[in-house]
């Protein structure tokens, strides 16, 4: 197994990890590790809610999810020799759930916490837990349904240079004004 450059402890939020992650790409966030082109390594991740959703039968955690800090990211990881403007090719060799957490969830946000496009027919929070069994996912909350629960890698990207960030911020301020 390749070396784990970013381990995740699923009992802790991202800011309490041995290597705290981040939730945005910014040139001032220092890398937690550096790799060379061609290196093979492992990165562990926490779900987009920073572990706020539990494997249980209550939708209260979806109802009460704190949206101020979401889409937590593992890293950043620097690539030796990479310069602003370079195109990086990253091959994801394997994507899967951590052995101690082979489940995912589907959630519907409550009207009071942002809702969604179906907030009229579904004003209250709802949640389904999906257990992964190899390729397939099944749910005790949606009996009789089994589907190919292909896990996706979430978000992956590159931090902008300070010059590019300044350009973006100027453009967004003009739009805001």
C-alpha positions as CSV (number, residue, x, y, z in Angstrom):
1,X,0.0,0.0,0.0
2,X,1.3,3.5,-0.8
3,X,2.3,5.9,2.0
4,X,-0.6,7.9,3.5
5,X,0.3,11.5,3.1
6,X,-2.9,12.7,4.7
7,X,-4.5,10.5,7.3
8,X,-8.1,11.1,8.5
9,X,-9.4,10.4,11.9
10,X,-13.2,10.1,11.4
11,X,-13.9,10.9,15.1
12,X,-12.5,14.4,14.7
13,X,-13.4,17.5,12.6
14,X,-11.0,18.6,10.0
15,X,-9.5,21.4,12.1
16,X,-8.7,18.9,14.9
17,X,-6.8,16.4,12.6
18,X,-3.1,15.6,13.1
19,X,-2.7,17.5,9.8
20,X,-5.5,20.0,9.7
21,X,-7.0,20.4,6.2
22,X,-8.7,23.4,4.7
23,X,-11.9,24.4,2.8
24,X,-10.7,26.6,-0.1
25,X,-7.8,26.9,-2.5
26,X,-5.7,29.8,-1.5
27,X,-2.0,30.6,-2.1
28,X,-1.4,31.4,1.6
29,X,-2.4,27.9,2.8
30,X,0.9,26.0,3.2
31,X,1.1,22.4,1.9
32,X,1.1,19.6,4.4
33,X,3.3,17.4,2.1
34,X,5.2,17.5,-1.2
35,X,5.4,14.9,-3.9
36,X,7.4,14.4,-7.0
37,X,5.8,13.9,-10.4
38,X,5.0,10.2,-10.7
39,X,4.8,9.5,-6.9
40,X,2.0,7.2,-5.8
41,X,0.5,8.1,-2.4
42,X,-2.7,7.8,-0.4
43,X,-4.9,10.7,0.8
44,X,-7.8,10.0,3.3
45,X,-10.8,12.3,3.4
46,X,-13.7,13.3,5.6
47,X,-17.2,13.8,4.1
48,X,-18.2,17.2,2.8
49,X,-20.1,18.0,6.1
50,X,-16.9,17.5,8.2
51,X,-18.4,14.4,9.8
52,X,-21.6,16.1,11.0
53,X,-23.8,13.4,9.6
54,X,-24.0,10.1,11.6
55,X,-24.9,6.5,10.7
56,X,-28.2,6.5,12.6
57,X,-31.9,6.7,12.0
58,X,-32.5,10.4,12.9
59,X,-32.5,13.2,10.4
60,X,-31.8,15.8,13.1
61,X,-28.1,15.9,12.1
62,X,-29.1,16.9,8.5
63,X,-31.7,19.4,9.9
64,X,-29.0,20.9,12.2
65,X,-26.0,20.7,10.0
66,X,-23.7,23.7,10.3
67,X,-23.1,25.0,6.8
68,X,-20.5,27.7,7.8
69,X,-17.7,25.3,7.1
70,X,-18.4,22.6,4.5
71,X,-16.5,20.9,1.7
72,X,-13.5,20.3,3.9
73,X,-10.4,19.3,1.9
74,X,-7.5,17.1,2.7
75,X,-4.1,18.7,2.0
76,X,-2.9,20.8,0.3
77,X,-0.2,18.7,-1.3
78,X,2.6,20.5,-3.3
79,X,4.0,19.0,-6.5
80,X,7.7,19.5,-6.7
81,X,8.6,21.6,-9.7
82,X,5.0,22.7,-10.5
83,X,4.6,26.4,-11.3
84,X,1.6,28.7,-11.6
85,X,0.0,28.1,-15.0
86,X,1.2,24.5,-15.3
87,X,-1.4,21.8,-16.1
88,X,-1.2,18.9,-13.6
89,X,-2.5,15.4,-14.5
90,X,-3.6,13.5,-11.4
91,X,-4.4,9.8,-11.9
92,X,-6.8,8.5,-9.2
93,X,-5.8,4.9,-8.9
94,X,-8.4,3.9,-6.4
95,X,-11.4,5.6,-4.6
96,X,-13.2,3.9,-1.7
97,X,-14.6,4.2,1.7
98,X,-12.4,3.8,4.7
99,X,-12.8,0.3,6.2
100,X,-14.3,1.7,9.5
101,X,-16.9,3.8,7.6
102,X,-18.3,1.9,4.6
103,X,-21.5,4.0,4.3
104,X,-22.7,7.2,2.8
105,X,-25.9,9.2,3.0
106,X,-28.5,11.1,1.1
107,X,-30.0,14.1,2.8
108,X,-32.7,16.6,2.2
109,X,-32.2,19.9,4.0
110,X,-35.0,21.4,6.1
111,X,-36.6,24.7,4.9
112,X,-35.1,26.4,8.0
113,X,-31.5,25.3,7.0
114,X,-31.4,26.3,3.3
115,X,-33.9,23.8,1.9
116,X,-33.5,22.6,-1.6
117,X,-35.3,22.6,-4.9
118,X,-38.0,20.3,-3.5
119,X,-38.6,22.3,-0.3
120,X,-42.3,22.7,-1.0
121,X,-43.2,19.0,-1.0
122,X,-40.3,18.2,1.5
123,X,-40.1,21.0,4.0
124,X,-38.5,18.8,6.7
125,X,-35.1,17.2,6.9
126,X,-34.8,13.6,5.7
127,X,-31.9,11.2,5.6
128,X,-31.1,7.8,4.1
129,X,-28.0,5.9,5.1
130,X,-26.5,3.7,2.4
131,X,-24.3,0.8,3.3
132,X,-21.7,-0.2,0.7
133,X,-21.4,-3.9,-0.1
134,X,-18.7,-4.1,-2.8
135,X,-20.1,-2.2,-5.8
136,X,-23.6,-2.0,-4.4
137,X,-25.3,0.3,-1.9
138,X,-28.4,-0.7,0.1
139,X,-30.3,1.3,2.7
140,X,-32.4,0.3,5.7
141,X,-34.3,3.6,5.1
142,X,-35.2,2.7,1.5
143,X,-36.0,-1.0,1.6
144,X,-35.9,-3.0,-1.6
145,X,-33.5,-0.6,-3.4
146,X,-30.0,-1.7,-4.4
147,X,-27.9,0.3,-6.8
148,X,-24.3,0.6,-8.0
149,X,-23.1,3.0,-5.3
150,X,-20.0,4.3,-7.1
151,X,-18.0,6.5,-4.8
152,X,-16.8,9.7,-6.3
153,X,-13.6,11.6,-5.2
154,X,-15.3,14.8,-4.2
155,X,-13.5,18.0,-4.9
156,X,-9.9,18.2,-6.2
157,X,-8.2,21.3,-7.5
158,X,-5.2,23.6,-7.5
159,X,-4.6,26.8,-5.5
160,X,-4.5,29.9,-7.6
161,X,-1.4,32.2,-7.7
162,X,-1.7,35.4,-5.7
163,X,-1.9,37.3,-9.0
164,X,-4.8,35.2,-10.2
165,X,-6.6,35.4,-6.9
166,X,-6.3,39.2,-7.0
167,X,-7.8,39.2,-10.5
168,X,-10.7,37.0,-9.3
169,X,-11.3,39.1,-6.2
170,X,-11.4,42.4,-8.3
171,X,-13.9,40.8,-10.7
172,X,-16.1,39.5,-7.9
173,X,-16.1,42.8,-6.1
174,X,-17.1,44.6,-9.3
175,X,-20.0,42.1,-9.7
176,X,-21.0,42.5,-6.0
177,X,-20.9,46.3,-6.2
